[in-house]
Amino acid sequence: MNLKFHFLILCVLAFIAASISSHDVVLRSPSRRSLLSYPPTPDVELIAAPNGTVYFIHSDSRKVVWSFPSGPPIYLSYRAPLHQDEDEKDHTAEHSRHSFLDCGDDWELYLNHNNGRLKLNDTIQDYVKKTPIYEDDEVTVGSMHSTAFKVDPRTGKLIHNYGKSLPTNMPNGGGETLSLEGRKKVESSGTSKVKGLDVELYIERIDYSLSTKAFDKLLWNLTIGSFKAKVRCRGSYLLRDKASLVLEHSLGLRSGFDSVVSLPCEFEFPVHRFRKQSMFDHFLGVEGVPDPQTEQNLPPADVPNHLLPSHEDEKTSATHHRQLRPGVREILEIKISRRRRVEKLSMLIRRFIPWSFILLAMLLIGYAYHRKSSYTRLNGEVNVETNVSTQSLSSRRRRSRKSGRSLTVLEEGQNNGTDIKRWPNLNSFVQGDTNGRTVGKMFVSSREIAKGGNGTVVYEGIYDGRKVAVKRMVQAHHDVAFKEIQHLIASDQHPNIVRWHGVEYDHDFVYVALEHCSCSLNDLIESLTESSQNSVTFDGKAPSAVVEHKVKLNSVKTSMKDIKLRKNNGYPSAQLLKIMRDLVCGLAHLHELGIVHRDIKPQNVLIQNILINGEPALRAKLSDMGISKRLLADMSSLGLHATGHGSSGWQAPEQLLHGRQTRAVDMFSLGCVLFFCVTGGSHPFGERFERDSNIIKNQVDLFLVENIPEAMELLARLLQPDPQLRPKASEVLHHPFFWNSEMRLSFLHDASDRVELEDRESNSDILNALESVAPVAIGTRWNEKMEPDFINNIGHYRRYKYESVRDLLRVLRNKLNHYRELPANIQTLLGSVPDGFDEYFSSRFPKLLIEVYKVVYKYCYSENWFQKYLQYSVI
């Protein structure tokens, strides 16, 4: 019944609108003008062509009024060819395959590389400010050059050029810089005046240039020109109707009252650019454009005469206009222009209004029908009678009034005026679950995501039209919420820290809107790892909670079905390594800010779905900083009586014993979480109820990661009972555990180059240290672990000592350098580079990498050769 009634009303309104629109639009007097008297866009535009010529054109007809050349093309791009001369090949062949910057048709910067292109957030102006940029042997430099032109707005004649000199072949009529006497003549001629208003047009051109060189060879460069136009005026002027199209557009004159503007004034006028000549030609809609060196005879236009060029052989209509008294011609053109625009606009309105009402009616009816069908579907799924639902909602309203909460319970079909209008996509968000409440600008649904301590519950919600996770905390813990917000703000914008969007309050709770993520690290590991069931416990939980948790895990497993956490050999996959490194990056950022999290655990690491080069990927974000602490300046610990406790089973021993807490407490917890990830849900200190006791006693069991020497070495250091022996987060970032196959091979290759410089006879410390780890790194003789065909192949070139680590590294380096020259059977044996090649050596010598790393770390940490391996950036 309601739907039919609404439809009838909307049809009547549409009929009335159609009747009204059939009449002509009455022109208002200037003192009672409507908004229809003014067009939404200016009648003239400034356009920059790809060759650097600036055109002043009509917006409607796209006809050129005048033009002048501003200099060289506004877009230049160069990239060195891939094939170099033989003398240059060794130095630049590798660099020629590297990425380079270019801009698209939208003038945005794009990073081009072998795998495609990536849009950058920085503009070329931002990028130039960051230069010079040093990367390996490449240096990127940038420059900016600004040139200003003073142009006669009536003729386009260049009065003065402030900046670099323009080409000497510029024509007299299209932009030549005038002499001092000539400028005075133009400026005093009064051709750019209208009723006492002096109009000056300045066009500024800024050229940004970027280039990258390696070994004095240019790899690529990019030059982009941008423009700004400024209109300056002097005197005072009574603005009636449309005295100046440029002034009206720039000052935003939309009022119907006459006004006197006190001048001087200065405002900007946009200049549109085109990167390609084809786009420019298509915009003008002609085969070609007038040469800026020649003057054109143009027909009369709907613009003030002070913006049009002066010609000697104008036609009769133009001559008739010249014969009018001064000032009458401008008023006549303004009125004619206004009448034409109003007639066009009236025609559009008459055609558009009836159909707009009919379309609006159809949309509203469809929306109402969708709402009703969603509600019917919801009742059918949960099998709840209408009277029971009504009784539940009524009792909830009574409880809300009794408790004095400033909340609004939204019933199905209820339109709560201003609140609902803030979230036009609310129905699609809740998908039938319309129970919720609004608190300020925040909508909190009844869909629960997670629960925490001290009555904290996390719900799904919407804040400012954005889907968020709403963390609801009781008012008694307001200080906890305030501290968490402070630390989230301090660490905002970091990709591995959950973002904070806003906060709202009522009488009982604090509502914090946080970035919405797909799931927690705990849910991800449990759902995608078969062996994690021993870590899942439902002790003390109600049967409904058990079922709900299983449903949640199945949902995560379905949504993450394409994600692999492990390779076939049991090692962590690239996806899992990225998640763990994201966690370390976020923690390193907090520690750099002086924030100690103090509650690192899988439940407080959130997972977000992202796209990298068009491929689905995961990103980890640290969350829940309710008990985090910020160290004061020049302080390294929180003292002996730090308040707040972490979660059982994930705390460092000094936390459990209420000792001095430093950043090292987070590193201990990090070690537990990394072990949890690598093992698929296990804990280094045993089962749930014995973990705290084992942590205090230092009864750690790392047996499950012994097959991954890099993980074993890192976790053993992180789980040290002595806080001073644990590594810093910034050190963990460059640990070989997080390296991919390419970086592992690169490190061993560079380590081999480094020790080749050492002489055995000189009793080199690094060489002695390297050979001392041979029993652990390679065993007895490394040839015994390789195939006879491979040993025969390497024996053709030189003799090797099979008990030497340096000789094994030499074999790896030589075969990697000459991989394409190897026989087909040897290539098949080694596998593809880098993954197969790395797998061949790591499977036979699993401890080679970590042992060589420890030697290099000790003896070569400060050498530039190994900076990219040993000193990563925190970000």
SULBEL-V474444 format. One record per residue. SS is DSSP state (helix for helix, strand for strand, loop for the rest). PHI is phi in radians with two decimals (NA if undefined). D_LAST is the distance of its C-alpha to the last C-alpha in Angstrom with 2 decimals. Layout:
SS/PHI/D_LAST  SS/PHI/D_LAST
//
This chain:
loop/NA/60.53  helix/-1.11/57.65  helix/-1.12/56.19  helix/-1.14/59.56  helix/-1.11/60.03  helix/-1.10/56.66  helix/-1.11/57.42  helix/-1.08/60.84  helix/-1.09/59.43  helix/-1.13/56.80  helix/-1.13/59.50  helix/-1.08/61.71  helix/-1.08/58.92  helix/-1.12/58.27  helix/-1.13/62.01  helix/-1.09/62.23  helix/-1.09/59.27  helix/-1.14/60.88  helix/-1.16/64.14  helix/-1.13/62.61  helix/-1.24/60.65  loop/-1.29/63.89  loop/-1.52/65.12  loop/-1.23/64.13  loop/-1.33/61.51  loop/-1.40/63.39  loop/-1.34/62.22  loop/-1.42/61.71  loop/-1.27/62.99  helix/-1.01/60.53  helix/-1.38/60.87  helix/-2.30/60.04  loop/-1.43/57.61  loop/-1.62/55.37  helix/-1.16/51.89  helix/-1.20/53.48  helix/-1.26/54.85  loop/-2.14/51.49  loop/-1.29/49.59  loop/-1.33/45.87  loop/-2.29/45.02  loop/-1.26/46.34  loop/-1.51/49.14  strand/-2.27/47.64  strand/-2.47/44.33  strand/-1.82/42.76  strand/-2.22/41.45  strand/-1.88/39.74  loop/-1.41/40.77  loop/-1.02/38.71  loop/-1.42/41.04  loop/1.69/40.23  strand/-1.37/43.41  strand/-1.78/43.25  strand/-1.99/45.74  strand/-1.88/47.23  strand/-2.24/48.40  strand/-1.41/49.98  loop/-1.21/47.66  loop/-1.37/50.47  loop/-1.53/52.37  loop/1.05/49.54  loop/-1.55/52.12  strand/-1.47/51.13  strand/-1.51/52.56  strand/-2.72/51.37  strand/-2.73/48.70  strand/-2.72/47.61  strand/-1.40/45.32  loop/-1.70/42.26  loop/2.47/41.36  loop/-1.23/39.66  loop/-0.98/38.03  loop/-1.50/35.04  strand/-2.46/33.08  strand/-2.37/32.91  strand/-2.46/30.74  strand/-2.51/31.11  strand/-2.36/29.66  loop/-1.08/31.14  loop/-1.12/33.37  loop/-1.20/32.34  loop/-1.69/35.52  loop/-1.78/35.75  loop/-1.16/38.74  helix/-1.04/39.28  helix/-1.19/38.44  helix/-1.69/35.07  helix/-1.09/34.25  helix/-1.14/32.73  helix/-1.56/30.34  helix/-2.03/29.35  helix/-1.08/29.97  helix/-1.16/26.57  helix/-1.22/24.88  helix/-1.18/27.18  loop/-1.56/25.62  loop/-1.29/22.14  loop/-1.29/20.84  strand/-2.56/22.16  strand/-1.70/22.01  strand/-2.67/24.95  strand/-2.04/26.01  loop/-1.64/27.94  loop/-1.12/31.11  loop/-1.52/29.15  loop/1.15/27.78  loop/-1.54/24.16  strand/-1.39/21.82  strand/-2.26/21.35  strand/-1.65/19.49  strand/-1.71/22.29  strand/-2.59/22.00  loop/-1.08/24.24  loop/-1.58/23.27  strand/2.41/23.80  strand/-2.33/22.23  strand/-2.29/19.27  strand/-1.33/19.59  loop/-1.69/17.04  loop/-1.38/16.50  loop/-1.37/17.06  loop/-1.47/20.70  helix/-1.15/22.13  helix/-1.13/22.67  helix/-1.10/19.00  helix/-1.17/18.23  helix/-1.10/21.11  helix/-1.11/19.86  helix/-1.44/16.67  loop/-1.32/18.93  loop/-1.31/19.63  strand/-2.08/16.74  strand/-1.90/17.11  strand/-2.54/16.32  loop/0.94/18.60  loop/-1.64/22.07  strand/-1.75/21.34  strand/-2.28/21.27  strand/-1.87/20.89  strand/-2.08/22.91  strand/-2.38/23.92  strand/-2.60/26.91  strand/-2.40/28.58  strand/-2.29/32.35  strand/-2.00/34.25  strand/-2.33/37.90  strand/-2.06/40.12  strand/-2.13/43.45  strand/-1.70/46.26  strand/-2.14/48.20  loop/-1.22/51.50  loop/-1.17/50.67  loop/-1.51/54.19  loop/-2.02/54.44  loop/1.40/50.98  loop/-1.26/52.36  strand/-1.33/49.81  strand/-1.45/50.92  strand/-2.70/48.36  strand/-2.05/45.21  strand/-1.76/42.72  loop/2.54/40.50  loop/-1.21/40.83  loop/-1.28/44.16  loop/-1.58/44.80  loop/-0.99/46.79  loop/-1.27/50.36  loop/-1.58/51.86  loop/-1.19/50.92  loop/-1.32/54.10  loop/-1.19/56.02  loop/-1.57/55.82  loop/-2.25/52.18  loop/2.48/50.09  loop/-1.16/51.68  loop/-1.16/50.88  loop/-1.40/54.06  loop/-1.25/55.78  helix/-1.05/56.13  helix/-1.16/59.57  helix/-1.16/58.38  helix/-1.12/55.51  helix/-1.08/57.98  helix/-1.16/60.30  helix/-1.18/57.70  helix/-1.20/56.33  helix/-1.68/59.86  loop/-1.30/61.27  loop/1.37/60.25  loop/-1.25/59.09  loop/-1.83/55.73  strand/-1.93/57.38  strand/-2.37/58.22  loop/0.90/60.49  loop/1.44/59.37  strand/-1.75/55.69  strand/-1.54/54.14  strand/-1.95/51.20  strand/-2.11/48.88  strand/-1.97/46.23  strand/-2.04/43.26  strand/-2.05/40.90  strand/-1.85/37.67  strand/-2.00/35.94  strand/-2.10/32.44  strand/-1.83/31.43  strand/-1.86/27.79  strand/-2.32/27.36  strand/-2.24/24.55  strand/-2.64/25.31  strand/-2.18/23.79  strand/-2.18/25.86  strand/-2.49/25.93  loop/0.96/28.79  loop/1.12/30.42  strand/-1.89/30.62  strand/-1.32/29.48  strand/-1.54/27.31  strand/-2.84/27.05  strand/-2.54/27.48  strand/-2.57/27.48  strand/-2.24/29.53  strand/-2.29/29.75  strand/-1.84/32.28  strand/-2.19/32.17  strand/-2.31/35.02  strand/-2.40/35.97  strand/-2.14/39.54  strand/-2.19/40.98  strand/-1.88/44.46  strand/-2.02/46.14  strand/-2.48/49.50  strand/-2.31/52.08  loop/1.78/55.02  strand/-2.31/55.55  strand/-2.59/56.28  strand/-1.46/57.70  strand/-1.48/55.45  loop/-2.12/57.70  loop/0.89/56.66  loop/-2.41/54.68  loop/-1.13/55.44  loop/-2.54/52.37  helix/-1.08/50.13  helix/-1.15/47.25  helix/-1.11/47.71  helix/-1.09/48.04  helix/-1.16/44.86  helix/-1.32/42.72  helix/-1.48/44.21  loop/1.17/44.24  loop/-1.33/47.98  loop/-2.16/48.78  loop/-1.38/51.31  loop/-1.53/54.95  loop/-1.69/56.33  loop/-1.15/57.28  strand/-2.62/55.29  strand/-1.76/55.50  strand/-1.66/52.22  strand/-1.45/52.13  loop/-1.97/50.76  loop/-1.35/49.18  strand/-2.44/46.18  strand/-2.68/43.13  strand/-2.63/40.92  strand/-1.65/38.81  strand/-2.25/40.01  loop/-1.21/37.72  strand/-2.15/37.93  strand/-1.54/37.14  strand/-2.04/35.95  loop/-2.26/36.60  loop/-1.45/34.73  loop/-2.00/37.54  helix/-1.14/41.24  helix/-1.10/42.21  helix/-1.16/40.24  helix/-1.14/41.94  helix/-1.11/45.37  helix/-1.14/44.87  helix/-1.14/43.95  helix/-1.31/47.15  loop/1.26/49.16  loop/-2.32/51.30  loop/-1.21/51.81  loop/-2.62/50.96  loop/-2.15/50.34  loop/-1.07/52.56  loop/-1.20/52.06  loop/-1.11/50.82  loop/-1.49/53.51  loop/-2.03/56.36  loop/-1.55/57.51  loop/-1.97/58.09  loop/-1.59/60.89  loop/-1.88/59.22  loop/-1.22/61.06  loop/-1.01/60.94  loop/-2.22/57.69  loop/-1.50/56.68  loop/-2.38/54.99  loop/-1.02/56.39  helix/-1.13/58.48  helix/-1.30/56.45  helix/-1.80/53.59  loop/-1.78/55.91  loop/-1.27/57.05  loop/-1.76/60.58  loop/-2.24/62.90  loop/-1.41/66.45  loop/-2.05/67.70  loop/-1.21/66.43  loop/-1.42/68.34  helix/-1.05/70.96  helix/-1.08/68.69  helix/-1.19/66.54  helix/-1.13/69.74  helix/-1.08/70.99  helix/-1.14/67.81  helix/-1.17/68.22  loop/-1.38/71.74  loop/-1.24/70.59  loop/-1.09/70.56  loop/-1.02/67.30  loop/1.67/64.98  helix/-1.24/66.84  helix/-1.04/65.13  helix/-1.11/61.65  helix/-1.12/62.78  helix/-1.07/64.49  helix/-1.11/61.44  helix/-1.11/59.24  helix/-1.18/61.66  helix/-1.08/62.04  helix/-1.04/58.30  helix/-1.13/57.82  helix/-1.11/60.63  helix/-1.08/59.24  helix/-1.16/55.82  helix/-1.13/57.34  helix/-1.12/59.54  helix/-1.10/56.63  helix/-1.16/54.60  helix/-1.09/57.63  helix/-1.10/58.16  helix/-1.10/54.59  helix/-1.15/54.87  helix/-1.06/58.19  helix/-1.38/56.73  helix/-1.52/53.44  helix/-1.03/54.41  helix/-1.04/56.59  helix/-1.19/54.14  helix/-1.15/51.21  helix/-1.17/53.17  helix/-1.13/54.14  helix/-1.10/50.57  helix/-1.09/49.36  helix/-1.09/52.13  helix/-1.11/51.19  helix/-1.13/47.52  helix/-1.14/48.49  helix/-1.13/50.99  helix/-1.08/48.51  helix/-1.09/45.95  helix/-1.11/48.66  helix/-1.14/49.83  helix/-1.12/46.34  helix/-1.07/45.94  helix/-1.16/49.32  helix/-1.17/48.79  helix/-1.13/45.45  helix/-1.16/47.25  helix/-1.11/50.10  helix/-1.10/47.80  helix/-1.07/46.06  helix/-1.13/49.49  helix/-1.20/50.58  helix/-1.26/47.59  helix/-1.55/47.78  loop/0.98/51.61  loop/-1.99/51.97  loop/-1.22/55.06  helix/-1.08/54.79  helix/-1.20/56.67  helix/-1.18/54.42  helix/-1.09/51.28  helix/-1.13/53.03  helix/-1.11/54.11  helix/-1.13/50.57  helix/-1.17/49.18  helix/-1.15/52.09  helix/-1.14/51.63  helix/-1.17/47.94  helix/-1.14/48.95  helix/-1.15/51.49  helix/-1.16/48.97  helix/-1.12/46.55  helix/-1.17/49.38  helix/-1.17/50.52  helix/-1.41/47.17  loop/1.34/46.73  loop/-1.31/43.31  loop/-1.59/42.34  loop/-2.10/41.35  strand/-2.22/42.77  strand/-1.50/43.44  loop/-1.62/43.38  loop/-1.56/46.23  loop/-1.13/46.59  loop/1.49/47.87  loop/-1.37/47.33  loop/-1.86/46.03  loop/-1.61/44.60  loop/0.96/44.76  helix/-1.16/41.82  helix/-1.19/39.47  helix/-1.18/39.83  helix/-1.12/39.53  loop/-1.30/35.91  loop/-2.21/35.03  loop/-1.17/37.07  loop/-1.77/35.39  helix/-1.11/36.12  helix/-1.13/38.71  helix/-1.20/36.49  helix/-1.31/33.82  helix/-1.38/36.14  loop/0.89/38.10  loop/1.71/41.26  loop/-1.63/39.87  loop/-1.60/40.92  loop/-1.30/41.10  strand/3.07/38.68  strand/-2.65/38.58  strand/-1.95/37.23  strand/-2.27/35.86  loop/1.09/35.30  loop/-1.58/33.02  strand/-1.93/31.94  strand/-1.84/33.77  strand/-1.95/33.52  strand/-1.37/34.99  strand/-1.56/36.81  strand/-1.46/34.58  strand/-1.51/32.93  strand/-1.71/29.54  strand/-2.76/29.20  strand/-2.22/30.71  loop/-2.25/29.48  loop/-1.40/31.27  loop/1.03/33.49  loop/1.36/34.51  loop/-1.36/31.11  strand/-2.30/31.25  strand/-1.94/28.77  strand/-2.07/30.42  strand/-1.40/29.62  strand/-2.88/30.17  strand/-2.32/29.75  strand/-2.37/28.44  loop/0.97/29.11  loop/1.33/29.80  strand/-1.98/26.53  strand/-1.23/26.63  strand/-2.39/25.00  strand/-1.79/25.26  strand/-1.74/27.47  strand/-1.66/27.23  strand/-1.76/30.68  strand/-2.15/31.31  strand/-1.21/34.66  helix/-1.09/35.34  helix/-1.10/36.05  helix/-1.86/32.32  helix/-1.05/31.40  helix/-1.13/29.69  helix/-1.14/27.36  helix/-1.11/26.48  helix/-1.10/26.06  helix/-1.14/23.69  helix/-1.10/21.52  helix/-1.10/21.50  helix/-1.01/20.58  helix/-1.27/17.50  helix/-1.17/16.50  helix/-1.13/17.02  helix/-1.10/15.02  loop/-1.80/11.89  loop/-1.11/12.90  loop/1.36/11.17  loop/-1.38/8.04  loop/-1.13/8.86  loop/-1.92/9.28  strand/-2.15/11.49  loop/-1.09/14.98  loop/-1.53/16.10  strand/-1.83/19.23  strand/-1.87/21.90  strand/3.04/24.90  strand/-2.51/27.50  strand/-2.35/31.27  strand/-2.33/34.06  loop/-2.42/37.59  loop/-1.15/40.20  loop/-1.96/38.86  strand/-2.33/35.18  strand/-1.95/31.78  strand/-2.01/29.96  strand/-1.92/26.18  strand/-1.54/24.89  strand/-2.06/21.57  strand/-1.01/19.75  loop/-1.47/21.96  loop/-2.15/20.81  loop/-1.29/23.05  strand/-2.89/23.42  strand/-1.68/22.07  helix/-1.08/20.89  helix/-1.06/24.30  helix/-1.15/26.18  helix/-1.10/24.37  helix/-1.15/25.18  helix/-1.11/28.68  helix/-1.35/29.56  helix/-1.82/28.46  loop/-2.12/29.58  helix/-1.16/33.31  helix/-1.43/33.23  helix/-1.51/31.36  helix/-1.12/34.58  helix/-1.22/35.20  helix/-1.64/32.23  loop/-1.59/33.51  loop/-2.25/36.02  loop/-2.09/38.12  loop/-1.08/40.06  loop/1.44/41.34  loop/-1.63/40.26  loop/-1.21/42.87  helix/-0.98/43.81  helix/-1.11/42.50  helix/-1.17/39.04  helix/-1.11/39.15  helix/-1.10/40.12  helix/-1.09/37.47  helix/-1.16/34.74  helix/-1.14/36.08  helix/-1.07/36.22  helix/-1.10/32.59  helix/-1.13/31.58  helix/-1.12/33.79  helix/-1.14/32.18  helix/-1.11/28.68  helix/-1.09/30.16  helix/-1.19/31.77  helix/-1.26/28.75  loop/-1.91/26.60  loop/-1.13/29.45  loop/-1.57/27.66  loop/-1.65/24.76  loop/-1.92/25.36  loop/-1.68/23.74  strand/-2.43/25.61  loop/-1.43/27.09  loop/-1.14/30.81  loop/-1.52/30.55  loop/1.58/28.81  loop/-1.26/25.39  strand/-1.08/22.36  loop/-1.30/21.89  helix/-1.08/18.91  helix/-1.13/18.49  helix/-1.19/18.61  helix/-1.08/16.22  helix/-1.14/13.60  helix/-1.08/14.47  helix/-1.16/14.26  helix/-1.24/10.88  helix/-1.01/9.66  helix/-1.08/11.51  helix/-1.16/10.04  helix/-1.08/6.36  helix/-1.10/8.19  helix/-1.18/10.37  helix/-1.10/8.22  helix/-1.15/7.08  helix/-1.07/10.85  helix/-1.13/11.99  helix/-1.14/10.34  loop/-1.46/12.36  loop/1.46/15.28  strand/-1.79/15.71  strand/-1.80/17.35  loop/-1.21/17.60  loop/1.26/20.81  loop/-2.56/21.46  loop/-1.33/19.17  loop/-2.79/21.34  helix/-1.03/21.50  helix/-1.20/23.09  helix/-1.74/20.19  strand/-1.98/17.65  strand/-1.72/18.29  strand/-2.00/18.25  strand/-2.12/18.01  strand/-1.41/19.70  strand/-2.37/18.01  strand/-2.10/19.07  strand/-2.14/17.35  loop/0.95/19.79  loop/1.42/22.47  strand/-1.79/22.15  strand/-1.16/21.68  strand/-2.60/18.64  strand/-2.10/17.20  strand/-2.29/14.00  strand/-1.66/13.77  strand/-2.37/13.29  strand/-1.34/14.16  loop/-2.45/17.30  loop/0.98/20.41  loop/-1.84/19.57  loop/-1.14/23.29  loop/-1.93/23.82  loop/-1.19/20.54  strand/-2.28/21.15  strand/-1.90/19.59  loop/-1.29/20.43  loop/-1.25/22.39  loop/-1.01/21.78  loop/1.13/22.60  loop/-1.97/22.98  loop/-2.00/21.63  strand/-2.50/23.60  loop/-1.67/25.12  loop/1.64/28.66  loop/-1.57/31.31  loop/-2.27/32.02  loop/-1.21/28.78  loop/-1.46/29.81  loop/1.54/28.59  loop/-2.24/28.39  loop/-1.37/26.00  loop/-1.61/27.29  loop/-1.05/29.97  loop/1.60/29.02  loop/-2.19/25.31  loop/-1.66/25.69  loop/-1.26/25.52  helix/-1.03/29.01  helix/-1.20/28.59  helix/-1.24/27.95  helix/-1.13/31.09  loop/-1.65/33.06  loop/0.99/31.89  loop/-1.64/30.67  loop/-1.23/28.07  loop/-1.91/24.67  strand/-2.14/21.44  loop/-1.04/17.85  helix/-1.14/19.57  helix/-1.13/21.19  helix/-1.20/17.99  helix/-1.19/17.57  helix/-1.12/21.17  helix/-1.08/20.72  helix/-1.05/17.70  helix/-1.05/20.13  helix/-1.12/22.69  helix/-1.21/20.51  helix/-1.11/19.41  helix/-1.09/23.13  helix/-1.02/24.01  helix/-1.24/21.96  helix/-1.14/23.22  loop/-1.60/26.80  loop/1.36/27.04  loop/2.01/27.64  loop/-1.52/29.09  loop/-2.23/28.41  loop/-1.20/28.56  loop/-2.02/31.01  loop/1.59/33.44  loop/-1.28/34.81  helix/-0.99/33.90  helix/-1.47/36.64  helix/-1.97/36.44  helix/-1.18/32.74  helix/-1.05/32.82  helix/-1.14/35.85  helix/-1.20/34.40  helix/-1.14/31.20  helix/-1.11/33.42  helix/-1.47/35.59  loop/1.05/32.70  loop/-1.67/34.30  loop/-1.81/31.39  loop/-2.24/32.04  loop/-1.87/29.60  helix/-1.03/32.31  helix/-1.22/30.65  helix/-2.01/27.77  loop/-1.12/30.00  loop/-1.36/30.06  loop/-2.12/26.32  helix/-0.99/26.23  helix/-1.11/22.46  helix/-1.16/22.06  helix/-1.06/25.07  helix/-1.16/23.77  helix/-1.18/20.38  helix/-1.17/22.08  helix/-1.07/24.89  helix/-1.32/22.65  helix/-1.16/20.76  loop/-1.67/24.18  loop/-1.11/25.84  loop/-1.17/28.17  loop/-1.50/27.46  helix/-1.02/24.17  helix/-1.23/23.99  helix/-1.57/23.92  loop/-1.41/20.84  loop/-1.27/17.60  loop/-1.41/14.58  helix/-1.09/11.56  helix/-1.13/9.60  helix/-1.34/12.74  helix/-1.10/12.94  loop/-1.02/9.88  loop/-1.73/12.11  loop/-1.26/15.26  helix/-1.04/17.62  helix/-1.01/17.98  helix/-1.68/14.98  loop/-1.40/16.28  loop/-1.55/18.29  helix/-1.07/21.76  helix/-1.10/21.00  helix/-1.29/18.64  helix/-1.08/21.14  helix/-1.15/23.96  helix/-1.08/22.24  helix/-1.13/21.63  helix/-1.12/25.26  helix/-1.09/26.52  helix/-1.21/24.94  helix/-1.13/26.12  helix/-1.14/29.56  helix/-1.05/29.57  helix/-1.18/28.69  helix/-1.35/31.48  helix/-1.12/33.95  loop/-1.34/34.07  loop/-1.52/35.43  loop/-1.82/39.19  helix/-1.08/40.73  helix/-1.30/43.59  helix/-1.59/41.48  loop/0.99/40.31  loop/-1.19/36.58  helix/-1.15/34.43  helix/-1.18/31.58  helix/-1.23/34.18  helix/-1.13/36.11  helix/-1.16/33.08  helix/-1.16/32.18  helix/-1.27/35.78  helix/-1.23/36.04  loop/-1.63/33.66  helix/-1.00/35.82  helix/-1.04/37.64  helix/-1.48/34.43  helix/-1.32/32.57  loop/-2.21/35.55  loop/1.51/38.51  loop/-1.55/41.81  loop/-2.23/42.10  helix/-1.29/39.44  helix/-1.18/42.07  helix/-1.21/43.49  helix/-1.77/40.45  loop/-2.11/40.68  loop/-1.29/43.22  helix/-1.00/46.32  helix/-1.06/45.66  helix/-1.21/42.30  helix/-1.11/43.85  helix/-1.11/46.70  helix/-1.15/44.37  helix/-1.29/42.44  helix/-1.31/45.80  loop/-1.21/47.07  loop/-1.84/44.89  loop/-2.91/44.87  loop/-1.72/45.49  loop/-2.13/42.76  loop/-1.61/42.84  loop/-1.29/42.00  loop/-1.78/41.08  loop/-1.76/38.55  helix/-1.22/34.76  helix/-1.09/34.52  helix/-1.21/37.02  helix/-1.14/35.21  helix/-1.11/32.00  helix/-1.14/34.29  helix/-1.08/35.64  helix/-1.04/32.23  helix/-1.13/31.22  helix/-1.12/34.59  helix/-1.20/34.74  helix/-1.25/31.25  helix/-1.20/32.21  loop/-1.99/35.58  helix/-1.05/34.79  helix/-1.20/36.58  helix/-1.58/39.64  loop/-1.28/40.11  loop/-1.04/43.02  helix/-1.07/42.40  helix/-1.18/43.16  helix/-1.27/40.62  helix/-1.09/37.90  helix/-1.13/38.84  helix/-1.15/38.74  helix/-1.36/35.24  loop/1.51/33.80  loop/-1.30/31.49  loop/-1.69/28.57  loop/-1.73/25.95  helix/-1.11/26.38  helix/-1.15/30.08  helix/-1.05/30.05  helix/-1.11/27.37  helix/-1.11/29.33  helix/-1.07/32.54  helix/-1.36/31.43  helix/-1.23/29.23  helix/-1.27/32.11  helix/-1.58/34.58  loop/-2.32/32.46  loop/-1.09/29.82  loop/-1.75/29.07  helix/-1.12/29.00  helix/-1.09/25.25  helix/-1.20/24.34  helix/-1.23/27.27  helix/-1.12/26.51  helix/-1.05/22.85  helix/-1.13/24.15  helix/-1.18/26.57  helix/-1.14/24.14  helix/-1.06/21.65  helix/-1.33/24.64  helix/-1.81/26.25  loop/-2.25/23.72  loop/-1.06/20.49  loop/-1.57/20.89  loop/-1.41/22.14  helix/-1.07/20.37  helix/-0.98/21.58  helix/-1.99/19.11  helix/-1.09/15.97  helix/-1.21/14.20  helix/-1.67/15.20  helix/-1.87/14.85  loop/-2.41/11.92  loop/-1.40/8.56  loop/-1.32/5.49  loop/-1.20/3.79  loop/-1.38/0.00
//
